[in-house]
């Protein structure tokens, strides 16, 4: 990710952070709470702090590359799909355990 404070391209560009995926990033999403979600051909989903680029956590579920990532409006649910013919639904809501009862 790059921060640009200049009006002329190429001036005062600062590299803020870079990803840590082993494969090409194919999807990005707003993770809420100043975070960014990335999905890559290495089969992982990673969540990053938007300002610093520090990794918050990663999910290595897919066996082969991911195709897309989608988050619900409240950022409590995340859906991913991949070339392994799998779709995963992640529930990050605080009441997730209560929903399963």
NUMI-138377 format. One record per residue: residue number from 1; residue in one letter; x, y, z of N, C-alpha, C, O in turn. Coordinates in pm, whole numbers. Example, Ala and Ser with C-alpha at 12.3 -4.5 7.8 and 13.67 -1.06 7.14 Angstrom:
# residues 2
<r num="1" residuo="A" n_east="1319" n_north="-569" n_up="780" ca_east="1230" ca_north="-450" ca_up="780" c_east="1320" c_north="-330" c_up="780" o_east="1424" o_north="-332" o_up="846"/>
<r num="2" residuo="S" n_east="1285" n_north="-225" n_up="708" ca_east="1367" ca_north="-106" ca_up="714" c_east="1290" c_north="3" c_up="787" o_east="1341" o_north="114" o_up="804"/>
# end
This chain:
# residues 101
<r num="1" residuo="X" n_east="84" n_north="-115" n_up="0" ca_east="0" ca_north="0" ca_up="0" c_east="90" c_north="122" c_up="0" o_east="194" o_north="125" o_up="65"/>
<r num="2" residuo="X" n_east="48" n_north="223" n_up="-72" ca_east="128" ca_north="344" ca_up="-85" c_east="48" c_north="464" c_up="-37" o_east="-72" o_north="474" o_up="-59"/>
<r num="3" residuo="X" n_east="116" n_north="554" n_up="28" ca_east="56" ca_north="680" ca_up="70" c_east="113" c_north="789" c_up="-20" o_east="234" o_north="799" o_up="-39"/>
<r num="4" residuo="X" n_east="25" n_north="871" n_up="-75" ca_east="71" ca_north="976" ca_up="-163" c_east="24" c_north="1110" c_up="-109" o_east="-97" o_north="1132" o_up="-94"/>
<r num="5" residuo="X" n_east="118" n_north="1200" n_up="-81" ca_east="84" ca_north="1333" ca_up="-34" c_east="111" c_north="1438" c_up="-141" o_east="83" o_north="1556" o_up="-120"/>
<r num="6" residuo="X" n_east="165" n_north="1399" n_up="-253" ca_east="202" ca_north="1495" ca_up="-358" c_east="91" c_north="1508" c_up="-461" o_east="4" o_north="1422" o_up="-472"/>
<r num="7" residuo="X" n_east="96" n_north="1614" n_up="-535" ca_east="0" ca_north="1634" ca_up="-643" c_east="54" c_north="1582" c_up="-775" o_east="-23" o_north="1562" o_up="-869"/>
<r num="8" residuo="X" n_east="185" n_north="1560" n_up="-784" ca_east="247" ca_north="1509" ca_up="-905" c_east="284" c_north="1363" c_up="-883" o_east="353" o_north="1330" o_up="-787"/>
<r num="9" residuo="X" n_east="238" n_north="1273" n_up="-972" ca_east="274" ca_north="1131" ca_up="-956" c_east="425" c_north="1113" c_up="-947" o_east="501" o_north="1174" o_up="-1023"/>
<r num="10" residuo="X" n_east="468" n_north="1028" n_up="-853" ca_east="610" ca_north="999" ca_up="-837" c_east="677" c_north="1083" c_up="-732" o_east="789" o_north="1053" o_up="-691"/>
<r num="11" residuo="X" n_east="611" n_north="1189" n_up="-687" ca_east="668" ca_north="1275" ca_up="-583" c_east="614" c_north="1235" c_up="-447" o_east="494" o_north="1213" o_up="-431"/>
<r num="12" residuo="X" n_east="702" n_north="1226" n_up="-349" ca_east="662" ca_north="1205" ca_up="-211" c_east="574" c_north="1082" c_up="-189" o_east="482" o_north="1085" o_up="-108"/>
<r num="13" residuo="X" n_east="602" n_north="978" n_up="-262" ca_east="529" ca_north="853" ca_up="-239" c_east="603" c_north="777" c_up="-131" o_east="726" o_north="771" o_up="-133"/>
<r num="14" residuo="X" n_east="532" n_north="719" n_up="-40" ca_east="593" ca_north="644" ca_up="70" c_east="529" c_north="506" c_up="74" o_east="406" o_north="493" o_up="77"/>
<r num="15" residuo="X" n_east="611" n_north="404" n_up="74" ca_east="558" ca_north="269" ca_up="87" c_east="521" c_north="247" c_up="233" o_east="608" o_north="248" o_up="321"/>
<r num="16" residuo="X" n_east="394" n_north="229" n_up="259" ca_east="346" ca_north="217" ca_up="396" c_east="361" c_north="74" c_up="446" o_east="407" o_north="53" o_up="558"/>
<r num="17" residuo="X" n_east="321" n_north="-24" n_up="366" ca_east="338" ca_north="-164" ca_up="402" c_east="322" c_north="-252" c_up="282" o_east="265" o_north="-212" o_up="180"/>
<r num="18" residuo="X" n_east="373" n_north="-375" n_up="294" ca_east="363" ca_north="-474" ca_up="186" c_east="306" c_north="-602" c_up="245" o_east="315" o_north="-627" o_up="365"/>
<r num="19" residuo="X" n_east="247" n_north="-682" n_up="159" ca_east="185" ca_north="-805" ca_up="211" c_east="289" c_north="-915" c_up="234" o_east="404" o_north="-903" o_up="191"/>
<r num="20" residuo="X" n_east="246" n_north="-1019" n_up="300" ca_east="334" ca_north="-1130" ca_up="333" c_east="280" c_north="-1260" c_up="276" o_east="303" o_north="-1367" o_up="332"/>
<r num="21" residuo="X" n_east="207" n_north="-1252" n_up="165" ca_east="155" ca_north="-1373" ca_up="101" c_east="265" c_north="-1438" c_up="17" o_east="356" o_north="-1370" o_up="-32"/>
<r num="22" residuo="X" n_east="257" n_north="-1569" n_up="2" ca_east="352" ca_north="-1642" ca_up="-82" c_east="305" c_north="-1649" c_up="-227" o_east="378" o_north="-1695" o_up="-314"/>
<r num="23" residuo="X" n_east="183" n_north="-1604" n_up="-252" ca_east="128" ca_north="-1602" ca_up="-388" c_east="65" c_north="-1468" c_up="-418" o_east="51" o_north="-1383" o_up="-330"/>
<r num="24" residuo="X" n_east="26" n_north="-1450" n_up="-542" ca_east="-32" ca_north="-1324" ca_up="-587" c_east="-164" c_north="-1298" c_up="-514" o_east="-247" o_north="-1388" o_up="-500"/>
<r num="25" residuo="X" n_east="-184" n_north="-1174" n_up="-469" ca_east="-309" ca_north="-1133" ca_up="-404" c_east="-415" c_north="-1115" c_up="-511" o_east="-393" o_north="-1046" o_up="-611"/>
<r num="26" residuo="X" n_east="-531" n_north="-1180" n_up="-491" ca_east="-638" ca_north="-1175" ca_up="-591" c_east="-764" c_north="-1106" c_up="-540" o_east="-854" o_north="-1079" o_up="-619"/>
<r num="27" residuo="X" n_east="-771" n_north="-1078" n_up="-410" ca_east="-890" ca_north="-1012" ca_up="-356" c_east="-853" c_north="-931" c_up="-233" o_east="-769" o_north="-972" o_up="-152"/>
<r num="28" residuo="X" n_east="-918" n_north="-815" n_up="-220" ca_east="-903" ca_north="-728" ca_up="-104" c_east="-1040" c_north="-688" c_up="-54" o_east="-1134" o_north="-676" o_up="-133"/>
<r num="29" residuo="X" n_east="-1053" n_north="-667" n_up="76" ca_east="-1179" ca_north="-621" ca_up="133" c_east="-1152" c_north="-534" c_up="255" o_east="-1050" o_north="-550" o_up="322"/>
<r num="30" residuo="X" n_east="-1243" n_north="-445" n_up="283" ca_east="-1237" ca_north="-363" ca_up="402" c_east="-1276" c_north="-452" c_up="519" o_east="-1387" o_north="-505" o_up="521"/>
<r num="31" residuo="X" n_east="-1186" n_north="-469" n_up="615" ca_east="-1213" ca_north="-556" ca_up="728" c_east="-1279" c_north="-488" c_up="845" o_east="-1307" o_north="-553" o_up="946"/>
<r num="32" residuo="X" n_east="-1306" n_north="-360" n_up="833" ca_east="-1363" ca_north="-285" ca_up="945" c_east="-1258" c_north="-259" c_up="1050" o_east="-1151" o_north="-320" o_up="1049"/>
<r num="33" residuo="X" n_east="-1287" n_north="-166" n_up="1142" ca_east="-1196" ca_north="-132" ca_up="1252" c_east="-1054" c_north="-106" c_up="1201" o_east="-957" o_north="-151" o_up="1262"/>
<r num="34" residuo="X" n_east="-1043" n_north="-32" n_up="1091" ca_east="-913" ca_north="4" ca_up="1034" c_east="-828" c_north="-115" c_up="995" o_east="-706" o_north="-115" o_up="1016"/>
<r num="35" residuo="X" n_east="-891" n_north="-218" n_up="939" ca_east="-817" ca_north="-335" ca_up="894" c_east="-848" c_north="-364" c_up="747" o_east="-949" o_north="-319" o_up="693"/>
<r num="36" residuo="X" n_east="-759" n_north="-440" n_up="685" ca_east="-772" ca_north="-480" ca_up="545" c_east="-763" c_north="-632" c_up="540" o_east="-680" o_north="-692" o_up="608"/>
<r num="37" residuo="X" n_east="-847" n_north="-694" n_up="459" ca_east="-844" ca_north="-839" ca_up="441" c_east="-791" c_north="-867" c_up="301" o_east="-837" o_north="-807" o_up="204"/>
<r num="38" residuo="X" n_east="-696" n_north="-959" n_up="290" ca_east="-643" ca_north="-997" ca_up="159" c_east="-652" c_north="-1148" c_up="142" o_east="-639" o_north="-1224" o_up="238"/>
<r num="39" residuo="X" n_east="-676" n_north="-1190" n_up="17" ca_east="-681" ca_north="-1332" ca_up="-17" c_east="-587" c_north="-1353" c_up="-134" o_east="-578" o_north="-1268" o_up="-224"/>
<r num="40" residuo="X" n_east="-516" n_north="-1466" n_up="-135" ca_east="-411" ca_north="-1484" ca_up="-235" c_east="-408" c_north="-1625" c_up="-292" o_east="-475" o_north="-1716" o_up="-244"/>
<r num="41" residuo="X" n_east="-329" n_north="-1638" n_up="-398" ca_east="-313" ca_north="-1766" ca_up="-465" c_east="-238" c_north="-1868" c_up="-380" o_east="-230" o_north="-1985" o_up="-418"/>
<r num="42" residuo="X" n_east="-184" n_north="-1826" n_up="-266" ca_east="-121" ca_north="-1923" ca_up="-175" c_east="-224" c_north="-1995" c_up="-87" o_east="-188" o_north="-2078" o_up="-4"/>
<r num="43" residuo="X" n_east="-352" n_north="-1962" n_up="-105" ca_east="-459" ca_north="-2028" ca_up="-31" c_east="-489" c_north="-1967" c_up="104" o_east="-568" o_north="-2024" o_up="181"/>
<r num="44" residuo="X" n_east="-430" n_north="-1854" n_up="136" ca_east="-450" ca_north="-1793" ca_up="267" c_east="-530" c_north="-1664" c_up="259" o_east="-529" o_north="-1593" o_up="159"/>
<r num="45" residuo="X" n_east="-600" n_north="-1638" n_up="368" ca_east="-665" ca_north="-1509" ca_up="392" c_east="-586" c_north="-1446" c_up="506" o_east="-556" o_north="-1512" o_up="605"/>
<r num="46" residuo="X" n_east="-553" n_north="-1320" n_up="492" ca_east="-479" ca_north="-1250" ca_up="597" c_east="-551" c_north="-1119" c_up="629" o_east="-609" o_north="-1054" o_up="542"/>
<r num="47" residuo="X" n_east="-544" n_north="-1082" n_up="758" ca_east="-602" ca_north="-957" ca_up="804" c_east="-489" c_north="-870" c_up="855" o_east="-402" o_north="-915" o_up="930"/>
<r num="48" residuo="X" n_east="-491" n_north="-743" n_up="813" ca_east="-381" ca_north="-649" ca_up="841" c_east="-435" c_north="-523" c_up="906" o_east="-548" o_north="-482" o_up="880"/>
<r num="49" residuo="X" n_east="-352" n_north="-460" n_up="990" ca_east="-383" ca_north="-326" ca_up="1037" c_east="-357" c_north="-233" c_up="919" o_east="-248" o_north="-234" o_up="861"/>
<r num="50" residuo="X" n_east="-456" n_north="-152" n_up="884" ca_east="-445" ca_north="-69" ca_up="765" c_east="-334" c_north="35" c_up="774" o_east="-265" o_north="60" o_up="675"/>
<r num="51" residuo="X" n_east="-314" n_north="95" n_up="890" ca_east="-213" ca_north="200" ca_up="903" c_east="-70" c_north="150" c_up="904" o_east="17" o_north="209" o_up="840"/>
<r num="52" residuo="X" n_east="-46" n_north="40" n_up="975" ca_east="92" ca_north="-7" ca_up="993" c_east="129" c_north="-123" c_up="902" o_east="247" o_north="-145" o_up="875"/>
<r num="53" residuo="X" n_east="29" n_north="-198" n_up="855" ca_east="58" ca_north="-317" ca_up="776" c_east="92" c_north="-438" c_up="861" o_east="126" o_north="-543" o_up="807"/>
<r num="54" residuo="X" n_east="83" n_north="-424" n_up="992" ca_east="112" ca_north="-536" ca_up="1081" c_east="4" c_north="-643" c_up="1067" o_east="-116" o_north="-613" o_up="1067"/>
<r num="55" residuo="X" n_east="48" n_north="-768" n_up="1055" ca_east="-46" ca_north="-878" ca_up="1043" c_east="-122" c_north="-901" c_up="1172" o_east="-62" o_north="-905" o_up="1280"/>
<r num="56" residuo="X" n_east="-252" n_north="-916" n_up="1163" ca_east="-335" ca_north="-944" ca_up="1281" c_east="-353" c_north="-1095" c_up="1293" o_east="-330" o_north="-1152" o_up="1400"/>
<r num="57" residuo="X" n_east="-395" n_north="-1161" n_up="1183" ca_east="-402" ca_north="-1306" ca_up="1181" c_east="-417" c_north="-1354" c_up="1037" o_east="-449" o_north="-1276" o_up="947"/>
<r num="58" residuo="X" n_east="-393" n_north="-1482" n_up="1017" ca_east="-408" ca_north="-1544" ca_up="887" c_east="-489" c_north="-1672" c_up="898" o_east="-492" o_north="-1737" o_up="1003"/>
<r num="59" residuo="X" n_east="-555" n_north="-1709" n_up="788" ca_east="-635" ca_north="-1831" ca_up="784" c_east="-590" c_north="-1913" c_up="664" o_east="-613" o_north="-1872" o_up="550"/>
<r num="60" residuo="X" n_east="-526" n_north="-2028" n_up="687" ca_east="-474" ca_north="-2111" ca_up="577" c_east="-568" c_north="-2226" c_up="539" o_east="-522" o_north="-2339" o_up="526"/>
<r num="61" residuo="X" n_east="-696" n_north="-2201" n_up="522" ca_east="-793" ca_north="-2308" ca_up="500" c_east="-791" c_north="-2370" c_up="360" o_east="-799" o_north="-2492" o_up="347"/>
<r num="62" residuo="X" n_east="-781" n_north="-2289" n_up="257" ca_east="-795" ca_north="-2342" ca_up="122" c_east="-671" c_north="-2422" c_up="81" o_east="-558" o_north="-2385" o_up="114"/>
<r num="63" residuo="X" n_east="-693" n_north="-2531" n_up="10" ca_east="-583" ca_north="-2619" ca_up="-32" c_east="-507" c_north="-2561" c_up="-151" o_east="-387" o_north="-2584" o_up="-165"/>
<r num="64" residuo="X" n_east="-577" n_north="-2488" n_up="-235" ca_east="-516" ca_north="-2419" ca_up="-348" c_east="-570" c_north="-2277" c_up="-349" o_east="-637" o_north="-2237" o_up="-254"/>
<r num="65" residuo="X" n_east="-544" n_north="-2201" n_up="-452" ca_east="-568" ca_north="-2058" ca_up="-449" c_east="-713" c_north="-2018" c_up="-425" o_east="-808" o_north="-2089" o_up="-459"/>
<r num="66" residuo="X" n_east="-724" n_north="-1901" n_up="-364" ca_east="-854" ca_north="-1840" ca_up="-336" c_east="-902" c_north="-1762" c_up="-457" o_east="-822" o_north="-1714" o_up="-537"/>
<r num="67" residuo="X" n_east="-1032" n_north="-1749" n_up="-469" ca_east="-1088" ca_north="-1671" ca_up="-578" c_east="-1141" c_north="-1538" c_up="-533" o_east="-1123" o_north="-1437" o_up="-601"/>
<r num="68" residuo="X" n_east="-1208" n_north="-1536" n_up="-417" ca_east="-1265" ca_north="-1410" ca_up="-370" c_east="-1288" c_north="-1414" c_up="-220" o_east="-1287" o_north="-1520" o_up="-157"/>
<r num="69" residuo="X" n_east="-1309" n_north="-1296" n_up="-164" ca_east="-1342" ca_north="-1281" ca_up="-23" c_east="-1450" c_north="-1174" c_up="-14" o_east="-1445" o_north="-1073" o_up="-83"/>
<r num="70" residuo="X" n_east="-1549" n_north="-1198" n_up="72" ca_east="-1659" ca_north="-1104" ca_up="89" c_east="-1694" c_north="-1097" c_up="237" o_east="-1701" o_north="-1200" o_up="304"/>
<r num="71" residuo="X" n_east="-1714" n_north="-976" n_up="287" ca_east="-1751" ca_north="-958" ca_up="427" c_east="-1890" c_north="-897" c_up="437" o_east="-1931" o_north="-818" o_up="352"/>
<r num="72" residuo="X" n_east="-1962" n_north="-937" n_up="542" ca_east="-2094" ca_north="-878" ca_up="565" c_east="-2078" c_north="-731" c_up="602" o_east="-1969" o_north="-687" o_up="637"/>
<r num="73" residuo="X" n_east="-2187" n_north="-657" n_up="594" ca_east="-2181" ca_north="-514" ca_up="622" c_east="-2128" c_north="-485" c_up="763" o_east="-2056" o_north="-387" o_up="783"/>
<r num="74" residuo="X" n_east="-2164" n_north="-570" n_up="861" ca_east="-2117" ca_north="-549" ca_up="997" c_east="-1979" c_north="-611" c_up="1023" o_east="-1928" o_north="-605" o_up="1134"/>
<r num="75" residuo="X" n_east="-1920" n_north="-672" n_up="919" ca_east="-1788" ca_north="-736" ca_up="924" c_east="-1784" c_north="-858" c_up="1015" o_east="-1676" o_north="-906" o_up="1049"/>
<r num="76" residuo="X" n_east="-1900" n_north="-909" n_up="1055" ca_east="-1906" ca_north="-1024" ca_up="1143" c_east="-1899" c_north="-1157" c_up="1072" o_east="-1868" o_north="-1259" o_up="1134"/>
<r num="77" residuo="X" n_east="-1927" n_north="-1158" n_up="942" ca_east="-1921" ca_north="-1281" ca_up="863" c_east="-1829" c_north="-1260" c_up="744" o_east="-1828" o_north="-1153" o_up="683"/>
<r num="78" residuo="X" n_east="-1752" n_north="-1362" n_up="711" ca_east="-1665" ca_north="-1356" ca_up="594" c_east="-1686" c_north="-1484" c_up="513" o_east="-1692" o_north="-1594" o_up="569"/>
<r num="79" residuo="X" n_east="-1697" n_north="-1469" n_up="384" ca_east="-1717" ca_north="-1581" ca_up="292" c_east="-1600" c_north="-1584" c_up="195" o_east="-1566" o_north="-1481" o_up="137"/>
<r num="80" residuo="X" n_east="-1539" n_north="-1702" n_up="176" ca_east="-1430" ca_north="-1716" ca_up="79" c_east="-1461" c_north="-1834" c_up="-13" o_east="-1531" o_north="-1927" o_up="25"/>
<r num="81" residuo="X" n_east="-1407" n_north="-1827" n_up="-134" ca_east="-1417" ca_north="-1941" ca_up="-225" c_east="-1282" c_north="-1961" c_up="-290" o_east="-1200" o_north="-1870" o_up="-296"/>
<r num="82" residuo="X" n_east="-1260" n_north="-2083" n_up="-340" ca_east="-1131" ca_north="-2111" ca_up="-399" c_east="-1137" c_north="-2217" c_up="-505" o_east="-1242" o_north="-2277" o_up="-531"/>
<r num="83" residuo="X" n_east="-1024" n_north="-2240" n_up="-566" ca_east="-1011" ca_north="-2337" ca_up="-674" c_east="-1025" c_north="-2481" c_up="-625" o_east="-1038" o_north="-2573" o_up="-705"/>
<r num="84" residuo="X" n_east="-1023" n_north="-2500" n_up="-493" ca_east="-1041" ca_north="-2633" ca_up="-436" c_east="-1189" c_north="-2672" c_up="-428" o_east="-1225" o_north="-2768" o_up="-360"/>
<r num="85" residuo="X" n_east="-1274" n_north="-2594" n_up="-497" ca_east="-1419" ca_north="-2619" ca_up="-501" c_east="-1481" c_north="-2611" c_up="-361" o_east="-1579" o_north="-2680" o_up="-333"/>
<r num="86" residuo="X" n_east="-1424" n_north="-2529" n_up="-276" ca_east="-1475" ca_north="-2512" ca_up="-140" c_east="-1516" c_north="-2367" c_up="-117" o_east="-1454" o_north="-2274" o_up="-169"/>
<r num="87" residuo="X" n_east="-1620" n_north="-2351" n_up="-38" ca_east="-1664" ca_north="-2220" ca_up="9" c_east="-1663" c_north="-2227" c_up="161" o_east="-1719" o_north="-2320" o_up="219"/>
<r num="88" residuo="X" n_east="-1600" n_north="-2129" n_up="224" ca_east="-1594" ca_north="-2127" ca_up="369" c_east="-1668" c_north="-2003" c_up="421" o_east="-1655" o_north="-1894" o_up="365"/>
<r num="89" residuo="X" n_east="-1744" n_north="-2023" n_up="527" ca_east="-1813" ca_north="-1914" ca_up="595" c_east="-1752" c_north="-1903" c_up="734" o_east="-1755" o_north="-1999" o_up="811"/>
<r num="90" residuo="X" n_east="-1698" n_north="-1786" n_up="767" ca_east="-1637" ca_north="-1761" ca_up="897" c_east="-1727" c_north="-1667" c_up="975" o_east="-1773" o_north="-1566" o_up="923"/>
<r num="91" residuo="X" n_east="-1752" n_north="-1701" n_up="1101" ca_east="-1836" ca_north="-1619" ca_up="1187" c_east="-1747" c_north="-1558" c_up="1295" o_east="-1698" o_north="-1628" o_up="1383"/>
<r num="92" residuo="X" n_east="-1727" n_north="-1425" n_up="1287" ca_east="-1643" ca_north="-1355" ca_up="1383" c_east="-1725" c_north="-1281" c_up="1488" o_east="-1669" o_north="-1208" o_up="1570"/>
<r num="93" residuo="X" n_east="-1854" n_north="-1299" n_up="1486" ca_east="-1940" ca_north="-1230" ca_up="1581" c_east="-1916" c_north="-1283" c_up="1723" o_east="-1891" o_north="-1402" o_up="1742"/>
<r num="94" residuo="X" n_east="-1925" n_north="-1193" n_up="1820" ca_east="-1902" ca_north="-1232" ca_up="1959" c_east="-2002" c_north="-1335" c_up="2007" o_east="-1970" o_north="-1415" o_up="2095"/>
<r num="95" residuo="X" n_east="-2122" n_north="-1335" n_up="1952" ca_east="-2225" ca_north="-1430" ca_up="1992" c_east="-2225" c_north="-1555" c_up="1905" o_east="-2326" o_north="-1625" o_up="1899"/>
<r num="96" residuo="X" n_east="-2115" n_north="-1585" n_up="1838" ca_east="-2108" ca_north="-1699" ca_up="1745" c_east="-2137" c_north="-1831" c_up="1816" o_east="-2207" o_north="-1916" o_up="1761"/>
<r num="97" residuo="X" n_east="-2085" n_north="-1850" n_up="1936" ca_east="-2109" ca_north="-1975" ca_up="2008" c_east="-2256" c_north="-1989" c_up="2045" o_east="-2310" o_north="-2100" o_up="2043"/>
<r num="98" residuo="X" n_east="-2321" n_north="-1881" n_up="2078" ca_east="-2463" ca_north="-1884" ca_up="2114" c_east="-2548" c_north="-1922" c_up="1994" o_east="-2651" o_north="-1987" o_up="2009"/>
<r num="99" residuo="X" n_east="-2506" n_north="-1881" n_up="1874" ca_east="-2581" ca_north="-1913" ca_up="1752" c_east="-2582" c_north="-2062" c_up="1723" o_east="-2675" o_north="-2112" o_up="1660"/>
<r num="100" residuo="X" n_east="-2478" n_north="-2133" n_up="1768" ca_east="-2466" ca_north="-2276" ca_up="1737" c_east="-2550" c_north="-2363" c_up="1831" o_east="-2572" o_north="-2480" o_up="1801"/>
<r num="101" residuo="X" n_east="-2598" n_north="-2307" n_up="1943" ca_east="-2679" ca_north="-2385" ca_up="2039" c_east="-2820" c_north="-2408" c_up="1990" o_east="-2899" o_north="-2472" o_up="2059"/>
# end
